[in-house]
Amino acid sequence: MSSDQVLVFGHVNPDTDAVTSSLVYASFLRKSSTPAKAQLLGVLNPETLHVLANGPAGAISPPEALDIDKLQPGTKVALVDHNESSQSLSVLYDKSLKLQITAVIDHHKIGDLHTSEPLYCRIEPVGCTGTILHSLFVENSIEISAIEAHLMMSAILSDTLNFTSPTTTPKDKKAVAALAKLCNCTDTDAWSLSMFKAKSDVSQISAVDLVKLDYKVFDMPDGTSWGIGGVETVDVPAILGRASELSHALDKVKSDSPKPIAGIFLVVVDILQVKSTAILPATPGTELDVISKAYSTTVTHKNGVPLADLGNNVSRKKQLVPMLLASLSL
Amino acid sequence: MSSDQVLVFGHVNPDTDAVTSSLVYASFLRKSSTPAKAQLLGVLNPETLHVLANGPAGAISPPEALDIDKLQPGTKVALVDHNESSQSLSVLYDKSLKLQITAVIDHHKIGDLHTSEPLYCRIEPVGCTGTILHSLFVENSIEISAIEAHLMMSAILSDTLNFTSPTTTPKDKKAVAALAKLCNCTDTDAWSLSMFKAKSDVSQISAVDLVKLDYKVFDMPDGTSWGIGGVETVDVPAILGRASELSHALDKVKSDSPKPIAGIFLVVVDILQVKSTAILPATPGTELDVISKAYSTTVTHKNGVPLADLGNNVSRKKQLVPMLLASLSL
């Protein structure tokens, strides 16, 4: 790996925004005369595979997996769709590697991000990293290819759940309208539904992998860390039908966690109804009290599995994590 | 203070960029239909007074001093020209106040910035916050008044030492060219020189206040903190003529520091020659070894005062702090 080249990657357990944003931002950098390469931390989910398989000019190659063993000291990296080290490359702040974070493009709260030199950091409270990337192309008068448009548009529709998530902003809608034209997508609702159906087809994924599919660890103000998985689906019964094995999988992911975590749960989001349910670990722990309090809800048991109705709180970023942070900082 | 209003402020010991950026960003927010007010943390320096006194339509009012005692819990704040808590409002992360950081506009490395919700964060590796603010107006098609143009232009010329600092980028020069037209400034070199002369007239300022005038504390990788003051001047002999009292003032600022600091020094920058000299504290301490090593220089004594030639290293942000960080992380 050339030390001049910027490696661009999204968070671990990548979703469509993380993957497409690494491809698009790397392309943006190259078009701006900065050598850059998209990299992948983890496995592509079924929705992202669907987005890559259905590009405007055929299948789009996914980012190459990042090979930690080949990283050279001082390598330049750009983080997209995340900024917290707990969701990033394990060696992000390794003292001997001394990676240089030269850019961050994100739409999340700021965690433990820090650098030793000035960088380009663009974080906006919008629904998707793709929306910010769209702005970057427009502001810098850089042409957007149909493939780039397809990737950014799909990410925005995915992250905003086709504009039903409370994270949606007018800027996201404007970006999709502009991008849909550029990739000749005439029905963004139909394309969204096809993505959500692809995302919902998780019958071949083991319970542990399903917990980890869109799983992030968050550091809390009381010094503890919490792991929160997410499954967005148009077929809630299919997921809740596996509640018992998922509940035991949460136990396993919790006990196997390299970083000790105080609590863990899996949020099952009903994309069409815009509401969500938490599955708690099978082994009773701190989750019962904390989740009841943070989300003003009651944990009930269905076929012995602890579940909590989270109502219309479907956004981990804008609702679930801030509510948990607030509750644990009291 | 209404809790809807965003309070916009620059770093403590404010320089021209910190002050003008708080005025301009507050104005930008108001023009974008967000209630906002510029606030001041500290005392205006002679250069900033000169910039405010010579606006295109007469004197410009400085920001009101921020009154910590009147801060209400949950107040929204926007940080300009800084992001580290050690350079900000003392209660920035106070647990009972729970201030909400809704925006950061800056051009420094990222320190301990963190939030509990997504925000607007725009950090770019350019010479001045004013340059980024100029982009914000252009990108959002918001008209720039002559006063705003004068403030941003002056900040950029100040921070880049009229484009001689190594922090200068093509974007800074383009912004000044555009802004000069908007405020009818026909000779930016002459305006820069008048600012630098105003900045250099520090005869009325006590040695301790001179150390504190542009003083920032930086947290180092070895867990220590260092305080670095800066005096940019066109009249180096006038400053070095006061080297002995400044050296004793460094002792006092160091021992009086609310946050324990391991080392302190004052960087005297010759704006016209683009080179700098460090004055070390009178009491021999860790500064001697650390400064010699970090800047590959030798500490010499002139009339008993320890001085170090820092060569062409004139930028604290881009040169002096990164070199110190690198040296202390070995």
Boltz contact constraints between the chains, C-beta under 6 A:
constraints:
  - contact:
      token1: [A, 107]
      token2: [B, 118]
      max_distance: 6.0
  - contact:
      token1: [A, 108]
      token2: [B, 118]
      max_distance: 6.0
  - contact:
      token1: [A, 109]
      token2: [B, 115]
      max_distance: 6.0
  - contact:
      token1: [A, 109]
      token2: [B, 116]
      max_distance: 6.0
  - contact:
      token1: [A, 109]
      token2: [B, 117]
      max_distance: 6.0
  - contact:
      token1: [A, 109]
      token2: [B, 118]
      max_distance: 6.0
  - contact:
      token1: [A, 110]
      token2: [B, 113]
      max_distance: 6.0
  - contact:
      token1: [A, 110]
      token2: [B, 114]
      max_distance: 6.0
  - contact:
      token1: [A, 110]
      token2: [B, 115]
      max_distance: 6.0
  - contact:
      token1: [A, 111]
      token2: [B, 114]
      max_distance: 6.0
  - contact:
      token1: [A, 113]
      token2: [B, 110]
      max_distance: 6.0
  - contact:
      token1: [A, 114]
      token2: [B, 110]
      max_distance: 6.0
  - contact:
      token1: [A, 114]
      token2: [B, 111]
      max_distance: 6.0
  - contact:
      token1: [A, 115]
      token2: [B, 109]
      max_distance: 6.0
  - contact:
      token1: [A, 115]
      token2: [B, 110]
      max_distance: 6.0
  - contact:
      token1: [A, 116]
      token2: [B, 109]
      max_distance: 6.0
  - contact:
      token1: [A, 116]
      token2: [B, 322]
      max_distance: 6.0
  - contact:
      token1: [A, 116]
      token2: [B, 325]
      max_distance: 6.0
  - contact:
      token1: [A, 117]
      token2: [B, 109]
      max_distance: 6.0
  - contact:
      token1: [A, 117]
      token2: [B, 322]
      max_distance: 6.0
  - contact:
      token1: [A, 118]
      token2: [B, 107]
      max_distance: 6.0
  - contact:
      token1: [A, 118]
      token2: [B, 108]
      max_distance: 6.0
  - contact:
      token1: [A, 118]
      token2: [B, 109]
      max_distance: 6.0
  - contact:
      token1: [A, 118]
      token2: [B, 125]
      max_distance: 6.0
  - contact:
      token1: [A, 120]
      token2: [B, 124]
      max_distance: 6.0
  - contact:
      token1: [A, 121]
      token2: [B, 121]
      max_distance: 6.0
  - contact:
      token1: [A, 121]
      token2: [B, 123]
      max_distance: 6.0
  - contact:
      token1: [A, 123]
      token2: [B, 121]
      max_distance: 6.0
  - contact:
      token1: [A, 124]
      token2: [B, 120]
      max_distance: 6.0
  - contact:
      token1: [A, 125]
      token2: [B, 118]
      max_distance: 6.0
  - contact:
      token1: [A, 139]
      token2: [B, 139]
      max_distance: 6.0
  - contact:
      token1: [A, 322]
      token2: [B, 116]
      max_distance: 6.0
  - contact:
      token1: [A, 322]
      token2: [B, 117]
      max_distance: 6.0
  - contact:
      token1: [A, 325]
      token2: [B, 116]
      max_distance: 6.0
